[in-house]
């Protein structure tokens, strides 16, 4: 058992280190409001990325955040937007969708993104004044959208909140409907969900911790643990590398926003981790939990033959604002 705790924070995020999507949210994050009145990020009951889903106790890639609240609590627009529509889904229940215009448009990974969309799900009711709006009518920041509920498949009152960049449609829908506007728009061609906490400033005093609990060997899986304060669940990327005499031998990346290292072509494959390479092993988390934690498994089969002292192993975890922590051995 090897326990090495690293608290070293690399340089705070600089605009030049952020991709264009994160740069945009960095430019607006001081002018946003939390979407459920009377709550805060400390009331999150589920964050973005791999989690233990409460309804089944199983691994699930959660493409939004859940905010625990009471039935009837007000839901408001966190930033200036346009009304898109109201939908009712079997899983998501009563849902409001807003469109946000990017001016100028963002170029990212060869795509031109002109809009992003925010989803407000499991609602109890939609504000009548909002429902009466025409499509693309202005919805200023702070406008009441409706009230928190327990509609759809929700097990408890909460708001499931999403950001979708470029398209309203998941990659699975785009691939299944190649002739639809979802698959032909300039901002399509990738899974659009991004971490909603991009909309808010991070707390610089609340830093991730990274602990190497078990060093991987040829026969034993390694295990690392990442922890963050409950209201700062900002983990985004994990990079594990093995080098020898300065030469890269192996490298594997898991990026939650970009879905690097995940198969997002279907929900089923996204919810099935590739256990032949480093992967997330989520820890149960809820609104009454303390700090957020997740574990990273470093499979013995992946490091086999690369465990001698001449090999250098490096694990880097990075948050949505490109602030990293590192452990090497």
TIDRENBA-716792 format. One record per atom (N, C-alpha, C, CB): residue in one letter; x, z, y. Coordinates in steps of 0.1 Angstrom, whole numbers, padded with zeros to 4 digits, always signed. Each point is the difference from the previous one (the first is absolute). Glycine has a CB too. Layout:
residues N
aXZY...
***
This chain:
residues 329
x+0009+0000-0012x-0009+0000+0012x+0009+0000+0012x-0019+0012-0012x+0017-0022+0021x+0008-0001+0012x-0009+0001+0012x+0017-0014-0012x-0015+0023+0021x-0008+0002+0012x+0008-0002+0012x-0015+0016-0012x+0013-0027+0019x+0007-0003+0012x-0010-0003+0011x+0020-0009-0013x-0021+0017+0023x-0010-0002+0011x+0007-0005+0012x-0014+0019-0009x+0009-0030+0014x+0005-0007+0011x-0009+0001+0012x+0013-0015-0015x-0009+0020+0026x-0009+0001+0012x+0006-0009+0011x-0007+0023-0007x+0016-0031+0004x+0006-0008+0010x-0009-0011+0005x+0023+0004-0009x-0027-0004+0021x-0008-0011+0005x+0009-0010+0007x-0020+0015+0003x+0018-0028-0007x+0008-0010+0007x-0006-0002+0014x+0006-0011-0022x+0000+0002+0030x-0005-0002+0013x-0015-0002+0001x+0022-0010+0005x-0028+0016+0005x-0014-0002+0002x-0003-0015+0002x-0003+0023+0010x-0009-0027-0013x-0004-0014+0000x+0003-0006+0014x-0017+0004-0018x+0024-0015+0018x+0002-0008+0012x-0008-0013-0002x+0023+0010+0004x-0028-0015+0007x-0009-0012+0000x+0007-0011-0008x-0011+0006+0021x+0024-0008-0020x+0007-0011-0006x+0000+0002-0015x+0015-0003+0020x-0017+0015-0026x+0001+0002-0014x-0014-0002-0006x+0019+0016+0003x-0029-0017+0005x-0014-0001-0006x-0004-0014-0001x-0006+0021+0011x-0002-0024-0022x-0005-0014-0001x-0011-0002+0011x+0005+0000-0025x-0009-0012+0027x-0009-0003+0011x-0013+0007+0000x+0010-0022+0000x-0015+0025-0012x-0013+0008-0002x+0002+0014+0005x-0007-0015-0019x+0018+0021+0015x+0002+0014+0004x+0004+0000+0015x+0008+0006-0023x-0002-0016+0028x+0003-0001+0014x-0013+0000+0008x+0022-0012-0004x-0032+0005+0000x-0012-0001+0007x-0007+0014+0000x-0003-0024-0007x+0002+0031-0004x-0006+0013+0000x+0008+0010+0007x-0010-0006-0022x+0023+0005+0023x+0008+0009+0008x-0004-0002+0015x+0019-0001-0017x-0023-0011+0021x-0003-0003+0014x-0014+0006+0004x+0014-0021-0002x-0023+0023-0008x-0013+0005+0004x-0003+0015-0005x-0008-0024-0002x+0017+0029-0006x-0003+0013-0006x-0002+0012+0009x+0013-0008-0019x-0008+0007+0032x-0003+0010+0009x-0013-0001+0007x+0024+0001+0004x-0031-0012-0007x-0013-0002+0007x-0012-0001-0011x+0012-0012+0019x-0010+0019-0030x-0010+0000-0010x-0006+0014-0002x+0011-0018-0012x-0023+0019+0006x-0006+0013-0003x-0004+0000-0015x-0009+0002+0023x+0009+0011-0028x-0003+0002-0014x-0015-0004-0003x+0017+0018-0002x-0020-0025-0009x-0013-0006-0002x-0012+0010-0004x+0012-0020-0006x-0009+0032+0003x-0011+0009-0004x+0001+0012+0010x+0000-0007-0025x-0010+0009+0033x+0000+0010+0010x+0000+0014-0007x-0012-0015+0016x+0021+0024-0010x+0001+0013-0006x+0009+0002-0012x-0023+0003+0008x+0030-0014-0012x+0009+0001-0010x+0014-0005+0005x-0018-0003-0018x+0028+0003+0009x+0013-0005+0003x+0007-0004-0013x+0002+0015+0020x+0010-0020-0018x+0007-0004-0012x+0002+0011-0011x+0012-0017+0015x-0013+0029-0010x+0001+0012-0009x-0012+0000-0010x+0013+0013+0017x-0024-0021-0014x-0012+0000-0008x+0000-0012-0010x-0012+0011+0019x+0023-0018-0020x+0001-0011-0010x-0001+0006-0014x+0014-0013+0015x-0023+0007-0023x-0001+0004-0014x+0006-0010-0009x-0021+0011+0006x+0026-0023-0001x+0007-0010-0008x+0007-0009+0010x-0017+0001-0019x+0030-0004+0015x+0007-0008+0009x+0002-0014-0005x+0012+0020+0008x-0004-0028-0002x+0002-0014-0003x+0011-0001-0011x-0007-0008+0023x+0004+0000-0033x+0010-0003-0011x-0004+0007-0013x+0017-0002+0017x-0008+0002-0027x-0003+0006-0013x-0005+0014+0001x+0017-0015-0010x-0028+0018+0003x-0006+0014+0000x-0006+0003-0014x-0005-0002+0025x+0001+0014-0027x-0008+0004-0011x-0014+0000+0005x+0018+0014-0011x-0026-0024+0006x-0014-0002+0004x-0008+0012-0005x+0003-0025+0001x-0011+0031+0007x-0007+0012-0003x-0011-0003-0011x+0004+0010+0023x-0010-0022-0022x-0011-0003-0009x+0004-0002-0014x-0012-0010+0019x+0024+0007-0022x+0005-0002-0014x+0013+0007-0003x-0012-0022+0001x+0019+0028+0009x+0012+0006-0003x+0011-0010-0004x-0012+0020-0007x+0010-0033+0011x+0009-0011-0004x+0008-0005+0012x-0016-0006-0018x+0026-0002+0015x+0009-0006+0011x-0009-0011+0007x+0021+0004-0014x-0019-0004+0027x-0008-0009+0008x+0007-0003+0013x-0022+0008-0010x+0023-0021+0013x+0007-0004+0013x-0011+0000+0011x+0018-0014-0012x-0018+0024+0020x-0010+0002+0010x+0003-0008+0013x-0005+0023-0009x-0003-0032+0013x+0004-0009+0011x-0007+0004+0013x+0002-0018-0016x-0003+0031+0018x-0005+0005+0013x+0003+0015+0000x-0019-0017+0001x+0013+0025+0008x+0001+0014-0001x-0014+0006+0000x+0022+0000+0013x-0024+0011-0019x-0013+0008+0000x+0001+0012+0010x-0004-0008-0024x-0006+0009+0032x+0000+0012+0009x-0012+0008-0003x+0011-0013+0018x-0008+0025-0023x-0011+0010-0004x-0007+0004+0013x+0013+0008-0020x-0026-0008+0019x-0009+0004+0012x-0013+0005-0006x+0012-0016+0016x-0021+0020-0006x-0014+0003-0004x-0009-0011+0002x+0005+0023+0006x-0015-0024-0014x-0011-0010+0002x-0005+0001+0014x-0006+0000-0025x+0005-0011+0032x-0005+0000+0014x+0011+0001+0011x-0020+0010-0010x+0033-0007+0006x+0010-0001+0010x+0002-0014+0006x+0012+0019-0012x-0010-0019+0025x+0001-0013+0006x+0013-0008-0003x-0013+0010+0019x+0011-0023-0022x+0011-0009-0002x+0001-0009+0012x-0003+0000-0025x+0015-0001+0031x+0002-0008+0012x+0011-0010-0001x-0008+0020+0013x+0008-0030-0005x+0010-0011+0000x+0013+0006+0005x-0018-0018+0004x+0029+0017-0012x+0012+0006+0005x+0008-0008+0010x+0001+0010-0022x-0005-0023+0024x+0006-0009+0009x-0009-0011+0004x+0023+0005-0010x-0021-0011+0022x-0009-0011+0004x-0001-0011-0011x+0006+0005+0024x-0018-0009-0026x-0003-0010-0011x-0012-0009+0004x+0009+0017-0017x-0012-0025+0007x-0012-0008+0001x-0009+0004-0013x+0012-0019+0013x-0025+0018-0011x-0009+0003-0011x+0001-0012-0010x-0016+0014+0015x+0018-0011-0027x+0000-0011-0010x-0013-0001-0008x+0025+0002-0002x-0028+0009-0006x-0013+0001-0007x-0002+0013-0006x+0001-0025-0004x-0012+0027-0003x-0003+0011-0008x-0003-0005-0014x-0010+0013+0019x+0016-0006-0029x-0002-0004-0014x-0003+0012-0008x+0016-0019+0002x-0022+0016-0014x-0002+0011-0010x+0006-0004-0013x-0021+0007+0011x+0030+0001-0016x+0008-0004-0013x-0004+0011-0010x+0019-0011+0013x-0018+0006-0026x-0003+0010-0011x+0010+0011+0000x-0009-0018-0013x+0022+0015+0016x+0010+0011+0000x+0001+0006+0013x+0012-0012-0018x-0010+0004+0029x+0002+0005+0013x-0012+0005+0008x+0019-0015+0000x-0031+0012-0005x-0012+0004+0007x-0002-0006+0013x+0002+0021-0012x-0009-0015+0021x-0003-0005+0013x+0013-0001+0008x-0023+0010+0000x+0026-0022+0005x+0013-0003+0006x-0001-0007+0013x+0010-0001-0023x-0003+0005+0033x+0002-0007+0013x+0013-0007+0000x-0015+0016+0012x+0015-0028-0008x+0013-0008+0002x+0002-0004+0014x-0002-0008-0024x+0014+0011+0029x+0004-0004+0014x+0011-0010-0001x-0008+0022+0009x+0009-0031+0001x+0011-0009+0001x+0008+0003+0013x-0013-0018-0012x+0026+0018+0011x+0009+0002+0011x+0008-0012+0002x+0001+0025-0005x+0000-0029+0018x+0007-0013+0003x+0015+0004+0003x-0021-0011+0010x+0030+0003-0016x+0014+0001+0003x+0004-0010+0011x+0005+0009-0024x-0001-0005+0035x+0004-0009+0011x+0013+0005+0006x-0024-0006+0005x+0035-0001-0008x+0001-0013-0008x-0001+0003-0015x+0014-0010+0018x-0016-0001-0025x+0000+0001-0015x+0013+0005-0005x-0017-0019-0001x+0017+0024-0011x+0012+0005-0007x+0004-0010-0011x-0007+0024+0005x+0020-0027-0005x+0005-0008-0011x+0008+0010-0009x+0002-0021+0015x-0007+0021-0028x+0006+0009-0010x+0000-0007-0014x-0008+0020+0014x+0020-0020-0020x+0001-0006-0013x-0005-0014-0001x-0002+0023-0010x+0004-0031+0020x-0004-0014+0001x-0015-0002+0003x+0017-0004-0016x-0024+0015+0019x-0014-0001+0003x-0003+0003+0015x-0006+0007-0024x-0004-0013+0030x-0004+0002+0014x-0012+0009-0001x+0010-0022+0009x-0009+0034-0004x-0011+0010-0001x-0006+0001+0014x+0010+0012-0020x-0023-0016+0022x-0007+0001+0013x-0009+0012+0001x+0002-0025+0001x-0006+0030-0012x-0010+0011+0000x+0003+0010-0011x-0018-0015+0008x+0014+0027-0006x-0001+0010-0011x-0014+0006+0000x+0026+0004+0001x-0029+0002-0012x-0014+0006-0002x+0001+0014-0004x-0009-0023-0006x+0000+0032+0011x-0001+0013-0005x-0013+0003-0006x+0015+0007+0018x-0015+0000-0030x-0011+0002-0008x-0004+0015+0000x+0006-0020-0015x-0018+0023+0016x-0005+0014+0001x-0011+0001-0011x+0005+0003+0025x-0002+0004-0036x-0008-0001-0012x-0006+0014-0004x+0015-0019-0008x-0025+0018-0001x-0007+0012-0005x-0009+0007+0011x+0018+0003-0017x-0022-0011+0027x-0007+0006+0011x-0014+0004-0004x+0014-0014+0016x-0019+0024-0008x-0014+0004-0002x-0010-0008+0008x+0008+0023-0004x-0003-0027+0016x-0008-0009+0009x+0009-0007+0010x-0020+0016-0002x+0014-0027+0007x+0007-0008+0010x-0007+0002+0014x+0007-0017-0017x+0000+0019+0027x-0006+0003+0013x-0009-0012+0004x+0019+0014+0007x-0031-0012-0003x-0009-0012+0003x+0005-0009+0011x-0019+0014-0007x+0026-0008+0017x+0005-0008+0011x+0011-0010-0006x-0005+0019+0017x+0013-0014-0026x+0010-0008-0006x-0006-0011-0008x+0016+0019+0000x-0026-0016-0009x-0006-0009-0009x-0007-0011+0008x-0003+0018-0017x-0001-0016+0029x-0007-0010+0008x+0009-0010+0007x-0017+0017+0004x+0031-0015-0005x+0009-0008+0007x+0001-0014-0007x+0013+0020+0007x-0010-0030+0001x+0003-0013-0006x+0014+0000-0006x-0015-0011+0017x+0018+0002-0026x+0013-0001-0006x+0010-0003+0011x-0009-0008-0021x+0020+0015+0020x+0012+0000+0010x-0003+0006+0013x+0007-0021-0012x-0018+0028+0014x-0003+0007+0012x+0011+0011+0001x-0025-0005+0000x+0028+0009+0013x+0010+0010+0002x-0004+0014-0005x+0008-0013+0020x+0001+0020-0026x-0002+0014-0005x+0012+0008+0006x-0013-0007-0022x+0011+0013+0033x+0011+0008+0006x+0005+0011-0008x-0008-0007+0022x+0020+0011-0021x+0005+0012-0006x-0009+0012+0003x+0024-0008+0002x-0027+0016-0013x-0009+0012+0002x-0014-0003-0002x+0016+0008+0015x-0020-0021-0017x-0014-0003-0002x-0005+0006-0014x+0002-0021+0014x-0014+0027-0014x-0005+0006-0012x-0004-0012-0010x-0008+0021+0012x+0013-0020-0024x-0003-0011-0010x-0011+0005-0009x+0023-0008+0001x-0024+0021-0004x-0010+0005-0009x+0004+0014-0004x-0006-0023-0008x+0002+0027-0004x+0002+0014-0004x+0006+0000-0015x-0018+0008+0015x+0026+0002-0017x+0006+0002-0013x-0011+0002-0011x+0021+0010+0011x-0019-0015-0023x-0009+0001-0010x+0006+0002-0014x-0016-0013+0014x+0008+0010-0024x+0005+0000-0014x-0006-0012-0008x+0001+0026+0001x-0002-0037+0006x-0006-0012-0006x+0010-0007-0009x-0015-0002+0020x+0009-0007-0028x+0009-0007-0010x+0004+0009-0011x+0008-0015+0018x+0005+0014-0022x+0004+0008-0011x+0007+0013+0004x+0003-0021-0012x-0004+0025+0025x+0006+0012+0005x-0005+0012-0008x+0003-0010+0023x+0006+0020-0026x-0003+0012-0007x-0002+0012+0010x+0013-0009-0020x-0008+0007+0032x-0002+0010+0010x+0000-0007+0014x+0012+0018-0014x-0018-0011+0024x+0000-0007+0013x+0014-0003+0006x-0022+0012+0004x+0024-0024-0001x+0013-0004+0007x-0001-0014+0005x+0013+0015-0016x-0004-0018+0025x+0002-0014+0005x+0012-0006-0007x-0010+0006+0022x+0007-0017-0029x+0011-0008-0005x+0003-0011+0011x-0007+0004-0025x+0019-0004+0029x+0004-0008+0012x+0011-0009-0004x-0008+0018+0016x+0007-0031-0012x+0010-0010-0004x+0004-0008+0013x-0009-0001-0023x+0021-0005+0022x+0005-0010+0009x+0003-0012-0009x+0009+0016+0017x-0014-0028-0013x+0003-0012-0007x+0005-0010+0010x-0018+0004-0018x+0031-0009+0015x+0006-0009+0010x-0003-0015-0004x+0018+0018+0003x-0022-0025+0007x-0002-0015-0002x-0012-0004-0007x+0024+0000-0001x-0029+0007-0008x-0012-0004-0008x-0008+0012-0004x+0013-0020-0009x-0026+0017+0007x-0009+0011-0005x+0001+0001-0015x-0015-0003+0019x+0022-0007-0026x-0001-0001-0014x+0012+0004-0007x-0015-0018+0003x+0014+0026-0014x+0011+0004-0009x+0007-0013-0005x-0011+0022-0006x+0023-0020+0001x+0007-0011-0006x-0007-0005-0012x+0022+0008+0008x-0028+0001-0016x-0007-0003-0012x-0012-0010+0004x+0006+0022-0011x-0013-0019+0021x-0011-0008+0004x+0005-0014+0005x-0014+0020+0006x+0025-0020+0002x+0006-0012+0004x+0003-0010-0011x+0009+0012+0020x-0002-0006-0030x+0004-0008-0012x-0012-0005-0008x+0022+0013-0001x-0032-0005+0000x-0012-0004-0007x-0009-0009+0007x+0001+0022-0011x+0001-0024+0024x-0009-0008+0008x+0009-0009+0009x-0019+0017+0000x+0026-0027-0006x+0011-0007+0007x-0006-0009+0011x+0013+0000-0021x-0026-0003+0021x-0006-0009+0010x-0006+0008+0012x-0004-0017-0018x+0004+0030+0017x-0006+0008+0010x+0008+0001+0012x-0012+0013-0017x+0006-0009+0029x+0008+0003+0012x+0010+0011-0002x-0020-0008+0013x+0017+0017-0023x+0009+0011-0002x+0014-0005-0006x-0020+0014-0004x+0020-0026-0002x+0012-0004-0006x+0007-0012+0008x-0010+0007-0022x+0003-0011+0032x+0006-0011+0008x+0004+0003+0014x-0014-0015-0013x+0010+0028+0018x+0004+0004+0013x+0015+0001+0002x-0022+0012+0002x+0026-0012+0011x+0015+0000+0002x+0006+0013-0003x-0004-0016+0018x-0004+0027-0019x+0005+0013-0003x-0003+0004-0014x-0003+0006+0023x-0001-0015-0032x-0003+0003-0014x+0012-0002-0009x-0024-0007+0004x+0022+0010-0017x+0011-0002-0009x+0007+0012-0005x+0002-0022+0010x-0007+0034-0006x+0006+0012-0004x-0011+0011+0000x+0023-0006+0009x-0020+0017-0016x-0010+0011+0000x+0000+0007+0013x+0004+0003-0025x-0015-0003+0033x+0000+0003+0014x+0000+0015+0004x-0011-0021+0002x+0010+0030-0011x-0002+0014+0003x+0014+0006+0004x-0019+0002-0016x+0018+0005+0028x+0012+0007+0005x-0004+0015+0002x+0009-0021+0011x+0002+0029-0010x-0002+0015+0002x-0007+0002+0013x+0020+0005-0014x-0032+0002+0014x-0007+0003+0013x+0007+0009+0009x-0020-0004-0012x+0029+0012+0007x+0008+0009+0009x+0009-0007+0009x-0002+0018-0018x+0004-0031+0016x+0008-0008+0010x-0007+0001+0014x+0007-0015-0019x-0020+0018+0019x-0006+0001+0013x+0003+0012+0009x-0018-0013-0011x+0026+0022+0005x+0002+0013+0007x+0014+0004+0001x-0022+0007-0008x+0026+0000+0018x+0014+0004+0002x+0004+0009-0011x-0001-0003+0025x+0013+0002-0031x+0005+0010-0010x+0004+0013+0007x+0007-0019-0015x-0007+0030+0007x+0005+0012+0005x+0015+0001-0003x-0023+0011-0003x+0031-0012+0013x+0015-0001-0002x+0005+0012-0007x+0002-0015+0019x-0009+0027-0018x+0006+0012-0005x-0004+0002-0015x-0002+0010+0022x-0007-0019-0027x-0004+0001-0014x+0006-0011-0008x-0022+0010+0007x+0033-0007-0015x+0008-0010-0006x-0003+0001-0015x+0017+0001+0018x-0015-0013-0025x-0001+0000-0014x+0012+0007-0006x-0012-0022+0001x+0010+0027-0013x+0011+0006-0008x+0001-0008-0013x-0003+0023+0010x+0015-0025-0015x+0003-0008-0012x+0008+0009-0009x-0001-0022+0012x-0004+0024-0024x+0007+0009-0010x+0002-0008-0013x-0010+0021+0010x+0023-0022-0014x+0003-0005-0013x-0001+0011-0011x+0015-0018+0010x-0026+0018-0017x-0002+0011-0010x+0007-0002-0013x-0022+0003+0010x+0022-0015-0015x+0007-0003-0013x+0008-0012+0002x-0019+0011-0013x+0032-0011+0010x+0008-0011+0000x-0003-0009-0012x+0018+0013+0012x-0020-0026-0010x-0003-0008-0012x+0012-0003-0009x-0018-0011+0013x+0016+0011-0026x+0011-0003-0009x-0004-0012-0009x+0008+0025+0000x+0000-0028-0009x-0004-0011-0010x-0012+0004-0008x+0024-0007-0001x-0027+0020+0000x-0010+0004-0009x-0012+0008+0007x+0017+0001-0018x-0014+0003+0030x-0010+0009+0008x-0004-0007+0013x+0010+0021-0011x-0023-0022+0013x-0004-0005+0013x+0004+0009+0012x-0020-0011-0012x+0024+0005+0023x+0002+0008+0012x-0013+0002+0007x+0023-0009+0002x-0023+0019+0007x-0012+0004+0008x+0005+0004+0014x-0013+0007-0022x+0007-0013+0032x+0001+0005+0014x-0013+0003+0005x+0020-0015+0003x-0020+0024+0007x-0012+0004+0007x+0001-0001+0015x-0005+0016-0019x-0006-0022+0025x-0001-0001+0014x-0011+0009+0005x+0009-0024-0001x-0006+0031+0011x-0011+0009+0006x+0000-0003+0015x+0003+0018-0018x-0016-0017+0024x-0002-0001+0014x-0011+0010+0004x+0007-0024+0000x-0007+0028+0012x-0011+0008+0005x-0014-0007-0003x+0015+0011+0017x-0025-0004-0019x-0013-0005-0003x-0005-0011+0010x-0006+0022-0010x+0009-0020+0023x-0005-0009+0010x+0010-0011+0003x-0012+0019+0010x+0023-0020-0018x+0010-0010+0003x+0004-0008-0013x+0009+0014+0019x-0019-0019-0026x+0002-0007-0013x+0004-0014+0003x-0017+0015-0012x+0029-0017+0017x+0005-0013+0005x+0009-0007-0009x-0002+0010+0022x+0004-0006-0034x+0009-0006-0009x-0004-0015-0002x+0005+0022-0012x+0005-0031+0013x-0003-0014-0002x+0008-0007-0010x-0007+0000+0023x+0020+0002-0024x+0009-0008-0008x+0010+0009-0008x-0003-0019+0017x+0006+0014-0029x+0010+0006-0008x+0010-0011-0005x-0016+0018-0008x+0029-0016+0010x+0010-0010-0005x+0010+0008-0009x-0003-0015+0021x+0004+0010-0033x+0010+0006-0009x+0010-0010-0004x-0017+0016-0009x+0030-0013+0011x+0011-0010-0003x+0010+0007-0008x-0004-0012+0021x+0011+0003-0029x+0011+0004-0008x+0012-0010+0003x-0015+0010-0019x+0026-0004+0023x+0012-0008+0003x+0012+0004-0008x-0009-0004+0023x+0018-0004-0025x+0013+0003-0007x+0011-0007+0007x-0012+0004-0022x+0022+0003+0027x+0011-0005+0007x-0004-0010+0012x+0013+0002-0021x-0024+0003+0028x-0005-0008+0011x-0009-0011-0004x+0020+0007+0012x-0022-0010-0024x-0009-0011-0005x-0013+0005-0003x+0020-0013-0008x-0031+0006+0013x-0013+0004-0004x-0003-0004-0014x-0008-0003+0024x+0003+0013-0032x-0003-0002-0014x-0015-0002-0002x+0020+0013-0007x-0028-0003+0013x-0014-0001-0001x-0006+0005+0014x+0001+0004-0025x-0013-0009+0028x-0007+0005+0011x-0015-0002-0002x+0019-0005+0015x-0027+0015-0011x-0015-0001-0001x-0006+0006+0012x+0001+0001-0025x-0011-0008+0031x-0007+0005+0012x-0014+0001-0003x+0017-0011+0015x-0023+0022-0009x-0015+0002+0000x-0004+0002+0014x+0000+0011-0023x-0007-0020+0029x-0005+0001+0014x-0015+0000+0000x+0021-0012+0008x-0027+0023-0003x-0014+0001-0001x-0008-0009+0009x+0004+0024-0005x+0001-0026+0017x-0007-0009+0009x+0001-0015-0004x+0004+0017+0019x+0008-0020-0023x+0002-0014-0004x-0003-0003-0014x+0018-0001+0017x-0020+0011-0025x-0003-0001-0014x+0012-0005-0009x-0024-0004+0006x+0036+0005+0000x+0012-0004-0008x+0001+0009-0012x+0011-0009+0021x-0009+0003-0032x+0001+0008-0012x-0013+0003-0007x+0020+0010+0010x-0031-0015-0004x-0013+0002-0006x-0006-0014-0002x-0003+0023+0012x-0006-0024-0022x-0008-0012-0002x-0014+0002+0006x+0014-0006-0021x-0016+0000+0033x-0012+0002+0007x-0010-0011-0003x+0012+0012+0018x-0009-0021-0028x-0009-0011-0002x-0014+0004-0005x+0020-0014-0005x-0021+0026-0001x-0013+0005-0004x+0001+0015+0002x-0004-0018-0017x-0008+0025+0018x+0000+0014+0002x+0005+0007-0013x-0019-0002+0015x+0016-0004-0026x+0005+0006-0013x+0015+0000-0001x-0021-0008-0011x+0028-0003+0015x+0014+0000-0001x+0007+0008+0011x-0001-0023-0009x-0006+0024+0021x+0005+0009+0010x+0000+0015-0004x-0008-0017+0017x-0002+0020-0025x-0002+0014-0005x+0007+0003-0013x-0022-0001+0011x+0031-0009-0015x+0008+0002-0012x+0015-0001+0004x-0019-0009-0015x+0026+0021+0016x+0014-0001+0003x+0009-0006-0010x-0004+0020+0013x+0014-0027-0009x+0010-0005-0009x+0010+0011-0004x-0003-0024+0010x+0002+0029-0021x+0008+0012-0004x+0013-0004-0006x-0021+0012-0004x+0025-0025+0004x+0013-0004-0004x+0010+0001+0011x-0010-0015-0017x+0005+0017+0029x+0008+0001+0012x-0004+0013+0008x+0003-0026+0002x+0005+0030+0008x-0004+0012+0007x-0015-0001+0005x+0024+0003+0007x-0032+0007-0008x-0014+0000+0003x-0005+0013+0005x-0003-0017-0017x-0008+0017+0024x-0006+0012+0006x-0008+0007-0011x-0001-0010+0023x+0003+0024-0023x-0009+0008-0009x-0007+0010+0010x+0016-0002-0021x-0028-0002+0026x-0006+0008+0010x-0004+0014-0004x-0008-0021+0009x+0008+0030+0001x-0004+0014-0002x-0014+0002+0006x+0025+0008+0000x-0033+0000-0006x-0014+0002+0005x+0001+0005+0015x-0008+0005-0024x-0001-0009+0032x+0000+0003+0014x-0014+0000+0005x+0022-0010+0003x-0026+0020+0006x-0013+0001+0005x+0000+0006+0014x-0009+0002-0023x-0003-0002+0029x+0000+0005+0014x+0004+0015+0001x-0018-0016+0005x+0016+0024-0016x+0004+0014+0000x+0014+0002-0005x-0024+0006-0003x+0031-0017-0001x+0014+0001-0005x+0010+0004+0011x-0005-0017-0017x+0016+0022+0013x+0011+0003+0010x+0007-0014+0003x+0003+0024-0009x+0010-0023+0008x+0008-0013+0003x-0004-0011-0011x+0019+0014+0010x-0017-0026-0005x-0002-0012-0009x+0013-0001-0008x-0016-0011+0017x+0014+0006-0029x+0012-0002-0009x-0003-0012-0009x+0007+0024+0001x+0003-0032-0004x-0001-0010-0010x+0014+0000-0007x-0017-0014+0012x+0017+0009-0025x+0012+0000-0008x+0004-0015-0002x-0005+0023-0011x+0018-0025+0009x+0005-0013-0003x+0008+0001-0014x+0002-0007+0025x-0007+0000-0034x+0007+0000-0014x+0010-0011+0000x-0021+0009-0011x+0033-0006+0007x+0011-0009-0002x+0003-0001-0015x+0011+0006+0022x-0017-0017-0028x+0000-0001-0015x+0014+0000-0006x-0022-0012+0002x+0023+0019-0013x+0013-0001-0007x+0004-0014-0004x-0004+0023-0009x-0006-0031+0005x+0002-0013-0004x+0005-0009+0011x-0018+0002-0017x+0015+0002+0030x+0004-0008+0011x+0015+0003+0004x-0024+0000+0008x+0028+0012-0010x+0014+0004+0003x+0009-0001-0012x-0009+0015+0018x+0004-0018-0029x+0008+0000-0012x+0013-0008+0002x-0021+0003-0014x+0032+0002+0010x+0013-0007+0001x+0006+0002+0014x-0008-0016-0017x+0001+0023+0026x+0005+0001+0014x+0001+0014+0004x-0010-0022+0005x+0013+0031-0014x+0000+0014+0003x+0014+0007+0001x-0022+0001-0011x+0032-0009+0008x+0014+0005+0001x+0003+0003+0014x+0007-0013-0021x+0004+0021+0023x+0004+0004+0013x+0004-0012+0009x+0008+0022-0010x-0004-0033+0004x+0004-0011+0008x-0012-0007+0007x+0019-0003-0016x-0031+0006+0012x-0012-0006+0006x-0005+0010+0011x-0006-0012-0022x+0002+0006+0033x-0006+0008+0011x-0015-0003+0001x+0022-0001+0012x-0030+0011-0013x-0015-0001+0001x-0004+0005+0014x-0003+0002-0025x-0007-0009+0031x-0004+0003+0013x-0016-0002+0001x+0023-0007+0010x-0029+0017-0005x-0015+0000+0001x-0003+0002+0015x-0004+0009-0024x-0003-0018+0030x-0004+0001+0014x-0015-0001+0001x+0022-0011+0007x-0028+0021+0000x-0014+0000+0003x-0002-0001+0015x-0005+0014-0020x-0004-0023+0024x-0002-0003+0014x-0015+0001+0004x+0021-0015-0001x-0024+0020+0013x-0014+0001+0004x-0004-0013+0008x+0002+0025+0000x-0015-0025+0004x-0005-0012+0007x+0007-0003+0013x-0022+0005-0011x+0029+0005+0016x+0008-0002+0013x+0014-0002-0002x-0017+0014+0011x+0021-0017-0024x+0014-0003-0003x+0010+0012+0001x-0005-0024+0007x+0000+0035-0009x+0008+0012-0001x+0002+0004-0014x-0009+0008+0022x+0022-0007-0026x+0004+0001-0014x+0007+0013-0004x+0002-0025+0001x-0002+0027-0014x+0008+0011-0006x+0006-0006-0012x-0014+0019+0009x+0026-0014-0012x+0008-0006-0011x+0006+0011-0009x+0006-0019+0015x-0006+0016-0028x+0008+0008-0009x+0008-0010-0009x-0018+0018-0001x+0031-0014-0001x+0009-0008-0008x+0007+0009-0010x+0004-0016+0019x+0000+0010-0030x+0007+0008-0010x+0009-0010-0009x-0019+0018+0000
***
